[in-house]
């Protein structure tokens, strides 16, 4: 029996062709309007109408060039290419909403923490405290080499960098400026009390940041912390730091395995296993009746790009399937891409090994996650089943076509979930963190970000 409310994120990207390769060509799809501010403002209003917690904006800093050893398939097929900056659309959406949160993806390997901390604080100010950060370590070699590296940094070292990167950010956000540093005292001509602004004196293996944060404390200080790594290192990092974790699983059994591992890792850190909310990716294909929903799904399948699916798979896993036969079985190979993605794709069918054709079909409508087809009640039933059987806390709702998938979900499924008491009817907080957890605007006092030690100096 479901006993917890559903956490809802929308999953989008500042690009055409996010997770369902080829469906940008569907007559009703508008993902090519990603360049249009009106696309984002309308979507934000729709999601706030549906009482979504946040829109989560994915990002990559390179092209998918593993398949056939070339980026051509990805560029030709609109496979997360072209792609624009996720940060710059947030102020547009925040200006037309009051409660919707914004989870932005930013890589710890391709931007310095000193400038990044300022960027996040700025967004948190402009949105009145509705920003979250999806902490990624970047998996595309094409991004690494274009940022001046000779090769992709090894998987486990990327997480070592992430640990120190977050330490620097915590010091800047939580320790550099005291809460009452800003005075705005016009009578005495004192904007900020300099004695209440401190250098962080960070001198580490990867970063040296001696000075103070450039920004005054924002409404949340530290943004809501999202993380999506499900490898052993990724789970350990999330267990220490994340407030929400995203997973991609093709079925409930695979999701349950991942959820159990994450909750055990969280408990090992001394945090409550229920403190970290786990959301799984989910594409709902919904219509007023099951029959119409199935017709819609069959229509969508006509637009799936096999080449696009293989380009995505290559980027996510580092494996080129261009020379594999459709019935070739896929097994796990450890490399420096997204390890959990490859492991999950080998489990598309729980009762037999996965083939290349299985993977193409799974990615075609569903990407890294799962999909469901049916009436509003059937979709709501399936979501409840994931909550009860996989023990997830919510969903990262991705689209088959946009904004159609989001519109249908808000208009048809959300009212059913609200009737069942699974989705709230009104927002209860103002900042993203308070809307999510109902415990105020700041990190909990026991969180590592609050416990961070630094040599405070003027």
C-alpha positions as CSV (number, residue, x, y, z in Angstrom):
1,X,0.0,0.0,0.0
2,X,1.4,3.4,-1.1
3,X,2.1,5.6,1.9
4,X,4.3,8.4,0.6
5,X,3.7,11.3,-1.8
6,X,5.2,11.2,-5.2
7,X,8.1,13.5,-5.9
8,X,7.7,14.8,-9.5
9,X,10.4,16.2,-11.8
10,X,10.1,16.9,-15.5
11,X,13.1,15.8,-17.5
12,X,14.2,18.0,-20.4
13,X,17.3,19.3,-22.1
14,X,18.1,22.5,-24.0
15,X,18.3,20.5,-27.2
16,X,16.1,18.6,-29.7
17,X,15.8,14.8,-29.3
18,X,16.5,14.3,-25.6
19,X,15.7,10.7,-24.7
20,X,13.6,9.2,-27.5
21,X,15.8,9.3,-30.6
22,X,14.1,10.2,-33.8
23,X,10.8,11.3,-32.3
24,X,11.7,15.0,-33.0
25,X,10.5,14.2,-36.5
26,X,6.9,13.5,-35.3
27,X,4.5,16.1,-36.6
28,X,3.4,17.0,-33.0
29,X,6.8,17.3,-31.5
30,X,8.1,20.8,-30.8
31,X,11.6,20.0,-29.4
32,X,13.1,22.0,-32.2
33,X,11.7,25.0,-30.4
34,X,14.3,24.6,-27.7
35,X,15.8,27.9,-28.9
36,X,12.5,29.7,-28.3
37,X,12.0,31.3,-24.9
38,X,8.3,30.8,-25.3
39,X,8.8,27.0,-25.3
40,X,10.4,27.2,-21.9
41,X,8.0,29.6,-20.3
42,X,4.9,27.7,-21.5
43,X,6.4,24.5,-20.3
44,X,7.2,26.0,-16.9
45,X,3.6,27.2,-16.5
46,X,2.3,23.7,-17.4
47,X,4.5,22.0,-14.9
48,X,3.6,24.4,-12.1
49,X,-0.1,23.8,-12.9
50,X,0.7,20.1,-12.4
51,X,2.4,20.8,-9.1
52,X,5.7,19.4,-10.3
53,X,8.5,19.9,-7.8
54,X,11.0,20.9,-10.4
55,X,12.1,20.7,-14.0
56,X,15.4,18.9,-14.2
57,X,17.6,20.1,-17.2
58,X,20.2,17.6,-18.4
59,X,23.3,18.6,-20.2
60,X,26.4,17.3,-22.1
61,X,29.5,19.2,-23.1
62,X,30.4,17.0,-26.1
63,X,28.9,15.1,-28.9
64,X,28.0,11.4,-29.0
65,X,30.9,10.1,-31.2
66,X,31.5,6.5,-30.2
67,X,29.0,4.9,-32.7
68,X,30.9,4.3,-35.9
69,X,33.8,6.3,-34.4
70,X,32.1,9.5,-35.6
71,X,29.7,12.3,-34.4
72,X,27.9,12.2,-37.7
73,X,25.0,9.9,-36.6
74,X,24.3,12.0,-33.6
75,X,24.4,15.3,-35.5
76,X,22.4,13.9,-38.4
77,X,19.8,12.4,-36.1
78,X,19.4,15.3,-33.6
79,X,20.7,13.1,-30.8
80,X,21.2,15.7,-28.0
81,X,22.8,17.9,-30.7
82,X,22.8,20.8,-31.1
83,X,22.7,21.6,-27.3
84,X,22.5,24.9,-25.6
85,X,23.4,26.0,-22.1
86,X,20.9,24.8,-19.4
87,X,21.6,27.7,-17.0
88,X,20.4,30.5,-19.3
89,X,16.8,29.3,-19.6
90,X,16.2,29.2,-15.8
91,X,15.6,32.9,-15.3
92,X,13.0,32.8,-18.1
93,X,11.0,30.0,-16.4
94,X,11.4,31.5,-12.9
95,X,9.9,34.8,-14.1
96,X,6.6,33.2,-15.0
97,X,6.3,30.8,-12.0
98,X,6.3,31.1,-8.2
99,X,7.1,27.6,-6.9
100,X,8.5,25.4,-9.6
101,X,12.1,24.4,-8.9
102,X,15.0,24.2,-11.4
103,X,17.6,21.4,-11.3
104,X,20.5,22.3,-13.6
105,X,23.3,20.0,-14.6
106,X,26.9,21.2,-14.3
107,X,30.1,19.2,-14.5
108,X,32.8,19.3,-11.8
109,X,35.5,18.4,-14.3
110,X,34.9,21.2,-16.8
111,X,34.2,24.4,-14.6
112,X,36.2,25.8,-11.7
113,X,34.3,25.7,-8.4
114,X,35.0,29.4,-7.6
115,X,33.2,30.7,-10.7
116,X,30.6,28.0,-10.5
117,X,29.6,28.8,-6.9
118,X,28.9,32.4,-8.0
119,X,26.8,31.2,-10.9
120,X,24.6,29.1,-8.6
121,X,24.3,31.8,-6.0
122,X,23.2,34.2,-8.7
123,X,20.5,31.8,-9.9
124,X,19.4,31.1,-6.4
125,X,18.9,34.9,-5.8
126,X,17.1,35.4,-9.1
127,X,14.7,32.5,-8.6
128,X,14.1,33.4,-4.9
129,X,15.7,30.1,-3.8
130,X,14.4,27.6,-6.4
131,X,17.6,26.2,-7.7
132,X,19.1,22.7,-7.5
133,X,22.4,21.3,-8.9
134,X,22.7,18.0,-10.6
135,X,26.3,17.1,-9.8
136,X,27.9,15.2,-12.7
137,X,31.4,14.2,-13.4
138,X,31.0,14.0,-17.3
139,X,31.2,10.8,-19.3
140,X,32.0,12.0,-22.8
141,X,35.6,11.8,-24.0
142,X,34.6,14.4,-26.7
143,X,33.9,16.9,-24.0
144,X,37.2,16.2,-22.2
145,X,39.4,16.7,-25.2
146,X,37.6,19.9,-26.2
147,X,38.3,21.2,-22.7
148,X,42.0,20.7,-23.3
149,X,42.5,17.3,-21.7
150,X,44.3,14.5,-23.6
151,X,41.7,11.9,-22.6
152,X,38.7,11.4,-20.4
153,X,39.7,11.4,-16.7
154,X,39.3,7.9,-15.2
155,X,35.9,7.1,-13.6
156,X,37.0,6.8,-10.0
157,X,39.3,9.9,-10.1
158,X,36.4,12.0,-11.4
159,X,34.6,11.2,-8.1
160,X,37.7,12.1,-6.1
161,X,37.7,15.5,-7.9
162,X,34.0,15.8,-7.2
163,X,34.5,15.3,-3.5
164,X,37.0,18.2,-3.3
165,X,35.0,20.3,-5.7
166,X,32.0,20.0,-3.4
167,X,34.2,20.8,-0.4
168,X,35.2,24.1,-2.0
169,X,31.6,24.9,-2.9
170,X,30.4,24.1,0.7
171,X,33.0,26.5,2.1
172,X,32.1,29.3,-0.3
173,X,28.3,28.9,0.2
174,X,28.1,28.0,3.9
175,X,31.2,29.5,5.6
176,X,32.5,32.5,3.7
177,X,29.7,35.0,4.5
178,X,28.0,35.2,7.9
179,X,24.3,35.4,7.9
180,X,24.2,39.0,9.0
181,X,27.1,40.3,7.0
182,X,25.0,42.4,4.6
183,X,23.7,45.5,6.4
184,X,22.5,47.8,3.6
185,X,22.9,50.6,6.2
186,X,22.4,53.8,4.2
187,X,22.7,56.0,7.2
188,X,26.3,54.8,8.0
189,X,27.2,54.1,4.4
190,X,27.9,50.4,5.1
191,X,26.6,47.9,2.7
192,X,28.4,44.8,4.1
193,X,30.4,44.4,7.3
194,X,33.8,43.4,6.1
195,X,34.5,41.6,9.4
196,X,31.8,39.1,8.6
197,X,33.2,38.1,5.2
198,X,35.9,35.5,5.4
199,X,38.5,33.8,3.1
200,X,38.1,30.0,2.9
201,X,41.8,29.3,2.5
202,X,41.2,26.1,0.6
203,X,44.5,24.4,-0.5
204,X,43.8,20.9,-1.9
205,X,45.0,18.3,-4.4
206,X,42.9,19.6,-7.3
207,X,41.9,23.2,-6.3
208,X,43.4,26.2,-4.5
209,X,40.8,28.8,-3.5
210,X,42.2,31.2,-0.9
211,X,39.6,34.0,-1.0
212,X,36.0,34.7,-0.1
213,X,32.8,33.9,-2.0
214,X,31.8,36.7,-4.4
215,X,28.1,36.5,-3.5
216,X,26.2,37.3,-0.4
217,X,24.2,34.4,1.0
218,X,21.3,33.3,-1.3
219,X,17.9,32.1,0.0
220,X,19.1,28.5,0.2
221,X,22.9,29.2,0.4
222,X,23.6,25.7,-1.0
223,X,21.3,24.6,-3.9
224,X,19.3,21.4,-3.5
225,X,21.8,18.7,-4.4
226,X,20.9,16.1,-7.0
227,X,23.1,13.3,-8.2
228,X,22.6,10.6,-10.8
229,X,25.6,8.2,-10.5
230,X,24.6,4.6,-9.6
231,X,28.1,3.0,-9.9
232,X,29.8,2.0,-6.6
233,X,31.7,5.3,-6.5
234,X,28.7,7.2,-7.6
235,X,26.5,5.7,-4.9
236,X,29.0,6.5,-2.2
237,X,29.3,10.1,-3.3
238,X,25.5,10.4,-3.4
239,X,25.1,8.8,0.0
240,X,27.3,11.4,1.5
241,X,26.0,14.5,-0.3
242,X,22.8,14.1,-2.3
243,X,19.3,15.1,-1.3
244,X,17.7,13.5,-4.3
245,X,19.1,10.7,-6.6
246,X,18.0,10.0,-10.1
247,X,18.2,6.5,-11.5
248,X,17.4,5.1,-14.9
249,X,16.0,1.5,-14.8
250,X,14.3,-0.5,-17.6
251,X,12.1,-2.4,-15.1
252,X,11.0,-2.6,-11.5
253,X,13.4,-5.4,-10.6
254,X,16.4,-3.6,-11.8
255,X,15.3,-0.4,-10.1
256,X,14.8,-2.2,-6.8
257,X,18.3,-3.5,-6.9
258,X,19.7,0.0,-7.3
259,X,17.4,1.5,-4.7
260,X,18.4,-1.1,-2.1
261,X,22.1,-0.4,-2.7
262,X,21.6,3.4,-2.5
263,X,19.7,3.1,0.8
264,X,22.3,0.8,2.3
265,X,25.0,3.2,1.3
266,X,23.2,6.2,2.8
267,X,22.7,4.3,6.1
268,X,26.4,3.6,6.2
269,X,27.1,7.4,6.3
270,X,24.9,7.8,9.4
271,X,22.1,9.5,7.4
272,X,18.6,8.1,7.4
273,X,18.0,5.9,4.4
274,X,14.7,7.7,3.8
275,X,16.4,11.1,3.9
276,X,17.6,10.8,0.3
277,X,14.7,10.7,-2.2
278,X,15.2,8.4,-5.2
279,X,13.5,9.2,-8.5
280,X,13.4,7.0,-11.5
281,X,13.1,8.0,-15.1
282,X,9.6,7.3,-16.6
283,X,7.9,8.1,-19.9
284,X,4.1,8.0,-19.8
285,X,2.2,7.5,-23.0
286,X,-1.3,8.3,-21.9
287,X,-4.7,9.0,-23.5
288,X,-8.3,9.0,-22.2
289,X,-8.6,5.3,-23.0
290,X,-6.1,2.4,-23.2
291,X,-7.0,1.8,-26.8
292,X,-6.2,5.4,-27.9
293,X,-3.0,5.3,-25.8
294,X,-1.8,2.1,-27.6
295,X,-2.5,3.7,-31.0
296,X,-0.5,6.7,-29.9
297,X,2.4,4.5,-28.9
298,X,2.3,2.5,-32.2
299,X,2.4,5.8,-34.0
300,X,5.4,7.0,-32.0
301,X,7.3,3.7,-32.7
302,X,7.3,4.6,-36.4
303,X,9.6,7.5,-35.7
304,X,12.2,5.7,-33.6
305,X,15.7,6.1,-35.0
306,X,17.8,3.0,-34.7
307,X,20.9,4.9,-35.6
308,X,20.1,7.5,-33.0
309,X,19.5,4.9,-30.3
310,X,22.9,3.3,-31.0
311,X,24.5,6.8,-30.9
312,X,23.0,7.4,-27.5
313,X,24.1,4.0,-26.3
314,X,27.6,4.6,-27.5
315,X,27.9,7.9,-25.7
316,X,26.4,6.5,-22.5
317,X,28.4,3.3,-22.3
318,X,31.6,3.9,-24.4
319,X,30.7,0.9,-26.6
320,X,30.3,1.0,-30.4
321,X,27.6,-1.5,-31.5
322,X,27.9,-0.7,-35.2
323,X,29.6,-4.0,-36.0
324,X,27.2,-6.1,-33.8
325,X,24.4,-8.2,-35.2
326,X,20.8,-7.3,-34.0
327,X,20.7,-10.6,-32.1
328,X,24.1,-10.2,-30.5
329,X,24.0,-10.5,-26.7
330,X,25.4,-7.6,-24.7
331,X,27.4,-8.2,-21.5
332,X,28.9,-5.8,-19.0
333,X,32.3,-4.3,-19.8
334,X,33.9,-1.9,-17.3
335,X,35.1,1.4,-18.7
336,X,35.1,5.1,-17.9
337,X,31.7,6.0,-19.2
338,X,28.4,5.6,-17.3
339,X,28.9,2.2,-15.7
340,X,25.5,1.9,-14.3
341,X,23.9,2.5,-17.7
342,X,25.6,-0.4,-19.4
343,X,24.8,-2.7,-16.4
344,X,21.1,-1.7,-16.6
345,X,20.9,-2.2,-20.4
346,X,22.1,-5.8,-19.9
347,X,19.0,-6.3,-17.7
348,X,16.4,-5.0,-20.1
349,X,14.8,-8.4,-20.1
350,X,15.1,-9.9,-16.6
351,X,14.6,-13.4,-17.8
352,X,17.2,-13.6,-20.6
353,X,20.3,-11.8,-21.8
354,X,19.8,-8.5,-23.7
355,X,20.5,-8.2,-27.4
356,X,21.3,-5.2,-29.5
357,X,17.8,-5.2,-30.8
358,X,16.4,-5.2,-27.2
359,X,18.6,-2.1,-26.4
360,X,17.4,-0.2,-29.5
361,X,13.8,-0.9,-28.6
362,X,14.3,0.1,-25.0
363,X,16.1,3.4,-25.9
364,X,13.7,4.2,-28.7
365,X,10.9,5.2,-26.4
366,X,12.3,5.3,-22.9
367,X,16.0,6.3,-23.2
368,X,17.7,5.2,-20.0
369,X,14.4,4.6,-18.2
370,X,11.1,2.9,-18.5
371,X,7.8,3.7,-20.3
372,X,4.2,2.9,-19.7
373,X,1.2,3.0,-22.0
374,X,-2.4,3.3,-20.9
375,X,-5.3,5.3,-19.6
376,X,-4.8,7.9,-16.8
377,X,-5.8,5.3,-14.2
378,X,-3.5,2.7,-15.7
379,X,-0.5,5.1,-15.7
380,X,-1.3,6.0,-12.1
381,X,-1.5,2.3,-11.1
382,X,1.8,1.7,-12.7
383,X,3.4,4.6,-10.9
384,X,2.0,3.3,-7.6
385,X,3.5,-0.1,-8.4
386,X,6.9,1.4,-8.9
387,X,6.6,3.2,-5.5
388,X,5.5,0.0,-3.7
389,X,7.7,-2.6,-5.4
390,X,10.8,-0.7,-6.4
391,X,10.7,1.6,-3.3
392,X,11.3,4.7,-5.4
393,X,10.1,8.1,-4.0
394,X,9.1,9.6,-7.3
395,X,9.7,10.1,-11.0
396,X,11.8,12.0,-13.5
397,X,9.1,12.4,-16.2
398,X,10.7,12.4,-19.6
399,X,8.9,13.0,-22.9
400,X,8.3,10.9,-26.0
401,X,7.2,14.1,-27.8
402,X,7.2,17.6,-26.2
403,X,5.3,19.4,-24.9
404,X,2.6,16.8,-25.7
405,X,3.8,14.2,-23.2
406,X,4.0,16.8,-20.4
407,X,0.6,18.3,-21.3
408,X,-1.1,14.9,-21.3
409,X,0.4,13.9,-18.0
410,X,-0.6,17.1,-16.3
411,X,-4.1,17.1,-17.7
412,X,-4.9,13.4,-17.4
413,X,-2.7,11.7,-14.9
414,X,-2.0,14.4,-12.2
415,X,-5.7,14.7,-11.3
416,X,-5.9,11.0,-10.7
417,X,-2.8,11.0,-8.5
418,X,-4.2,14.0,-6.6
419,X,-7.4,12.2,-6.0
420,X,-5.4,9.3,-4.5
421,X,-3.4,11.7,-2.3
422,X,-0.1,11.0,-4.1
423,X,0.5,14.4,-5.6
424,X,-0.2,17.6,-3.6
425,X,-2.9,20.1,-4.7
426,X,-1.0,23.1,-3.4
427,X,2.7,24.0,-2.8
428,X,3.5,24.5,0.8
429,X,6.9,26.3,0.7
430,X,8.6,29.0,-1.2
431,X,12.2,27.7,-1.9
432,X,12.8,24.4,-3.7
433,X,14.2,22.7,-0.6
434,X,11.3,23.7,1.6
435,X,8.8,22.6,-1.1
436,X,10.5,19.3,-1.3
437,X,11.1,18.4,2.3
438,X,9.1,20.9,4.4
439,X,12.0,21.6,6.7
440,X,13.1,25.1,5.8
441,X,15.4,26.6,3.2
442,X,18.8,25.4,4.3
443,X,20.7,22.1,4.4
444,X,20.0,20.1,7.5
445,X,22.5,20.8,10.3
446,X,23.8,17.2,10.1
447,X,24.5,17.4,6.4
448,X,28.2,17.4,5.4
449,X,27.8,20.8,3.8
450,X,26.9,22.2,7.1
451,X,29.6,20.4,9.0
452,X,32.4,21.5,6.6
453,X,35.4,22.8,8.4
454,X,37.5,25.7,7.1
455,X,40.2,28.0,8.3
456,X,38.1,31.1,8.6
457,X,40.2,34.3,8.1
458,X,39.5,37.9,7.2
